[in-house]
């Protein structure tokens, strides 16, 4: 593509060179540079792309985008921009010929519920015969193809690349989880979504390189509703006003409040066979009964937002009801059916907010005991460990402390931090450092009527230890354990 075309919608200063040159691709990692690429220098918290200009030049880049003063190289076109990270979004949209405009785009933001709601919407749309793509915490899904990603919301170039892949695969709807960090740094800059959902907001991602305080976190979340046509909002959340006060979209609301456009009349908790979920009746813009195969009051909120969005899209109510009844998402309160005596669930809860939410939810189903098994990630905030230890000690009947992704820390040091939190309570706990052994402990010591929660890994299928990733899929591990128990007892499992 001609460089001049890439610069559409951008203010820039031409430091040197010619904007009529051809560009074969855009890179923001100098190691991926090849002949005639344009290199965008991103200023990160750890790595500054401006330090790799010479490397990109040696690999063939002849167009360099900067936001700082740098030494110019003969034969290279240098473009100076105010913010290269935000500009990368505009450049990438132009490079891929604005793929979002060829799709119906649906964005979701909030502290909790983004992933579950995204897959509820995916299930509903696919039940109605639509072709759907998803970009989010669990990676990128383009039809049947799955691509792993590192961030909930990838870098802007990658977003545009994936959206273009969806267009090429004849996808009709693109669903995207949009994190506060992505909104803060501009990974979705210049994108106008057709629809956007606000799930809820509570303290998270505060401190370090994320958000300096709660006000900034709230503000960044609210930015999404300046770049969408139709908004769907949780009216019950205390931040509803913050999300809508500067919104430029239409306002559509859901919740338990009588002021909501679609609201829940009553919720019943259901456990029957392999089904652990809720039954609820709605009134307002939708008057019907829904059964959802996921537990808890928060499920009603997730389902309500999916219902509200689906009705805006014109999806038939029968498709919505069928999809929600059969709904399941990997690693989000995911049941693993290994016994009629107790219930075993896998969930991604990996901070105090999500842990408190799921433990409180499961208590509403009146189990004999709640067994909470979890660890905490290495090289992360110690406060998270203290908080999770305290929450589990207060709300679970038994806590099994184990490992998670220890990264470059010693597992026992992490466990000692968790114990500091749990010692603030009188909760019963055991320490089983090896995660497979901990799962085995939970299964072998289960009592009739228990609900066992394996927390923290969720959809992940690896453990990260000393800079390496090792295969660790809890579903596979559970099957191995059941086989070993069967062989030990001389029975088939």
N, C-alpha and C positions, 0 to 999 in steps of 0.2 A: 504494500500500500504506500501511496505517496505520503510523506511526512506531513505535508500541509493538511491532508485530510484528517490525520490523527489529531491535529491541533484544534479541530472544530470544538467550539464551546470552552476553550481554554484561553486565559490571559497568560502571555509569556513574553520573555525577553530573549531575542536571538543574540547570543554572545559571540557566536562565530559560525560560519558555514552557510548552508543553503537549505531552505525548507522544502525544496522541490525534489529532494533525494528520495529513493525508494527504501522502504523498511520491510524486512521479511517477517519480523516478529518482535515482540517486546519481552525483555527479561528484567527481573528485579533481583536475581541471584546471578552474580557475575560468572559463577562456575558453569551455568547453563548457556552462556553466551556462544553464539556461532556467527558466521559471516553475515554482515548487513543487518544484524539485530540492533534495536534501540535499547540502551541500558538505562533504567530508571534508578537513581540513587536514593534509597530510602534511609532515613535517619531513625534507627531503632534504639531501644533501651540498651542493647548489648552490642549490636553490630551497626556500623555506619557505612552504607553503600558507597559514600564518597571516597572511602579508603581503597576501593577496588576498581577505580576508573582505569588505571593502567592495565590491570588484569583483563578487564572487559575489552579494552582496545586491542590487546595482544590476541584475543580470541576472535576478533573480527568486527566488533561493534564500531560503527562510524557515526552513530547518533547517541549523545549522552544527555540525559535530563538531570539537572541539579537544582538544589535549593540553597546552596552555599557558594561562596566564592572559591573557585578551584583553579589550578594551573591548567591552561588550555593546551590541547595537543593538535599539532598541524594535521589538516586533513579530516578533522572530526567536527561535526556540527554539534555545538553546545547550546542547549535551550535551558534558560533559568526560569523556574516556576516558584510560586509562593509556597506551595506545599506539595511535594512530589508524591506523597502517599495518597492524598485526595485526587491529585491529577492522574495517578495511575488508573483510577476507576474510569475517568472520562476517556483516557487513551485506549483502555481495554474495550470499552463499549464501542468505540469507533472502529477498532481493529476487527472486532467480530460482527460488525454491522448491526449493532443494537439488538441482540437476540431477545432481550426481555420484552421488547415491543411485539414480538411474534408469539408470545406465550401469555397465558393468564397467570399473573404472579401473585402469590399469597405469602406475606411475611408474618412472622410471629415474634414477639418479644415479651420478656417477663422474667422473673427470678425462677419460678417453677412452672412446670406444665408444658413448656414449649415442645419438647420432643414428643410427649404423649399426644398432645393435641395435633401436632403435625401429622402423626401417623394415623390418628383417627380420621382426619380429613382425607388423607391418602386412601384409607380403607373405604371411606364413603364414596369418593370419586371413582375408584376402581370398581366398586360394586355397581356403580351407574354406567360402567363401560368406558370410562375415560382413561387416557394415558397420562401418568403422573410421574414427575420427578421430585426428589427431595434433596435439599442441602442442609445439613445440620450436625448435631452432636454425634450422631451415629455414622456420619460419612455422607457420601453422595450416592443417591439411588436414581438411576436412569433406566426406567423399565425394570428389567431383571438384573441389570448390571449394578454392582456395588463397588465403590471406590472409597478407600479409607482416607481420612483427612485428619490433620492435627488440631485444627480449631473448629469451634462450633460454626463460625462464619469465616470461610477462607479469605485469603487475600483477594483484592478486587479483580486482579487479572484472572485468577482461578475461578472466581464466580462467573465471570463472563465466558470463560472457556467451557465450564460445565453447562451454562445456559445454552451456549451454542451447540454443544453436544446433544442437548435435549431437543433443540430445534431440528437437528439432523436426524434424530430418532423419532420424529413426528410426535413428540410429547406435547400435550395440550396445556397442562397445568404444572407450574413450578412452585413448590412450597419451600420456603427458606426460613430457618431460624436465624434471627438477627440479634447478635449479642450487643450488650451495651458498649463493650470495648470496640467492636466493629463500627458502631455508630460514632464513637468518640474519635477514632482515627480516620474515618472516612472510607471504609471498605465498600460501602454501598452508596458512596457519594454520586449524585446525579441520577440515581435510579428512581423511577417512579413506579411504585407497586400498585397493582389494581386493588388489592385488599390487604389490610394489616390487622392483627389481633394483639390486644394487650391482655395477658393472663393475670398477672399479679406482680407485686413488688415487695421485697423485704430485704434487709441488709445482707449484702454479699458482694464479693469482688471489691471490697474497700481496702485501700492501702497498697503499698508497693508500687508497681508499675501500672496498676489497674485504675482505680478511681480514688481521688484524694479524700472524698467524703461522700456522705449519702446524697447531698444536694447535687453533686456532679453526676452521680449514678442515676438519679431520677431524671435530671435534665437530658442526659444522653439517651435514655430510653425514650423520652418524649419526642426526640428528633424524628423518629420513624413516622410519626403521624403528621409531619410536614411534607412527607414524600410518598403519600399514598392517596388513592381516590376515595376509598371507603374504609372506615375504621370500625372494628368490633371490640368493645371495651367491657371489662369486668367492672360493673358499676359499684359493687360492694367493696372493692379495694380502696383503702384510704388514699392511695395515690391517683385515683381516677381523675380528680380535678387537675392534678399536675399534667396528666397525659393528654387531657382534652383542651386545656385553656388556650394553647397556641396551635391546636390542630387545624389543618386546612382541609381535612377530609369530612365525609358525612359521618355522623355519630350513630352507631347501632350498639345497643347495650344488652348485657345478660347478667344474671345473678339471682339471688334470693329476694332482693328488694322488690317491693311493689312498684317501684319506679322503673324497673328494667323492662326493656321491650319484650324479651323472652325470659321467663322466670320459672323457678322450680316451686311447685306447690307443696310437695312432700317427697321425702326420700326414705326408702326401706333398704336395709342391709340384707344381702342374700348369700347363703352358703349352701350349695346343692351340687353334689358330685364334684366335678372338676371346676365348677363355676363359683367364683368368689367375687361378688360385685354388688351392684346397686340396681334398684328399680325406682324410677321417679316419674312424676307427672309434670308436664309443663303447661303454662298458660301464657297468654299474651299473643305475640305474633305466631306462635306455634302451640296448638292445644293437642297434646297426645301423651302417650305413655312410652317410656324407653327403658330397656334393660341393657346395662353396660357391664361387660365382662372384666371389670377392674374395680377394686374396692375403694371405699371412702368418699367423704364429702367432696374432696378436691376433684374426684373423678366427675362429679356432677358439674363442676365448673368447666373442666376440660371438655366434657361432652356438650355442654350448653354452647360454648364458643364454637365448637365444630358444627353443631346444629344450626346456629345463627348464620355462620358463614355459608354453609351448604344451602340454606334457604335463599340467601342473597344470590347464590349461583344458579338457583332454579332447580336444584336436585330434588327428585321425588322423595317424599317422606318414607316410603317403603324401603328405598335404598339406604336411607340414613339409619332406620331401625335395624335392618338386617346387618349392616356393617358394624354397628355398635355392639350388637349382641354377640357377634363372633370376633370382636376385636381383641388383639393381643399385640404387645410390642416387646421386642427382645430387651430384657434387662430392666424393664419398668414394671415392678410388682408382677413378675413373670412366674407363674406356678410351674413347679416340676413335680409331676405326679409319680411318686414312688411308694406311697403308702396310704391306706385308708385310715390309719390311726392318727396321723398328724399332717399338717400342711407345710410344704416347703416352698418359699418364695425367694426369687433373686431380684435384687433392686440396686439401682445405681446410687442411692443415697450416699453422698460422700462429704456432707457438711452438716452442721448442727441443724440448720433450717429444714433440710430435706429429711434428716433422721427423725427429728421431732414430729414432722408431718406424718411419716409413715408409721411410726410407733403409736402415735395417737389414733391414727386411722384404724390400725389393726386391733387396738384395744376395744373399739366399738363392736367388734365381732365376737367378743366374750370368749377368747381362747382360754384353755386351762392355764397355759403359760405363754409368754412371748419370750423367745430366745433370740437375742440380737448378736450376730457374729459380724465383726468388722475389724479393720485396721485403718491406718492413715498413711497418706503418701509421704515419702521422704522429701527433704528439701522444700518443704512447704511450711506455712504458718503453724507454730506450736499452739497458738490459741485455738485453732481448729481441733487439735487433738484434745485439749482440755475440755472444750465445749462438747465434743462428741462423747467423750467419756462420761461427763456429767449427765448429759441427756439420756444416754443408754442406762446409766445407773439408776436414774429416776423412773424411767418409763418401761424398761424391760424387766422381766422376772429373773432372767439370767443373761449375763453378757459374756460372750466368748471373745476375748481379745486376741487378735492374730495379726498377720501381715497384710499389706496391700502392695502398692508399688513403692518399695523402700528406696529406690533410686540409689543415691550414694550415701545413705545413712544406714547405721546399724539398726536392724529390726528391733532389738531389745531396747535401744534408746527411745525409739518411737513409742513402743509399748509402755515404757516408764512414764512418758508424757501423758498417754491416755489414762494411765492409772491415777495420775494427779487429779484429773477430773472426776474419775469414778469414786475416788476416796472422799469427795465432797458429799457423797450419798451413802446410804446403807445398802446399796444394791449388791446382789450376789454376782461374783464374776469368777472366771477361770482364765488362765493364760495358756494358749496353745500356739506357739510362734509360727509353726508351719501351717499354711492356709489349708492344704489338703487334709492334714491331720485334724485341723479345727472343724472342717466340714464333716469328717468322719465322726468326730466327737459329738457334734450336734445330732447326727442321724442315730448313732448307737445309743445315745442317752435321751432320745425323744420320749415323751410321755403322751398317752392318749389325749387328744384335744389340743396339743401344742400347735402354735404357729411359729415356724423357724424362719428367720429373715437372714439371708446371706447378703450383706450390705457392702457397697463400695465399688464392686467390679461391674455389675450390671451387664451391659453389652460387650464389655471388653473381653478379649480372648487371649490376653497376655499378662505377664508380670514384668515390670521393669526393675532390674536389679543391677547395680554397678554399671550403668550405661548400656546394658543389653536387655533386649526383650525376649522373654521365654514364653512358649505357648502355655496358656492357662485359661481354658474355657471351663467355667464352673459346671456347665451341663455335661461336658466330657468327663470332668473330674467326678461328678456325682455318679455317672454310669460306671466308671472304674471302681469306685468305692462299693457300689451295690453288687458288682460282679465279684469283688474280693470278699465281701461279706457272705455272698451266696456260696462261693467256693469253700470258705471257712466253715460254714454251717452245713455244707453238703446239699444245698438247695439251689434252685434256679431263680434268678432275679432279673 
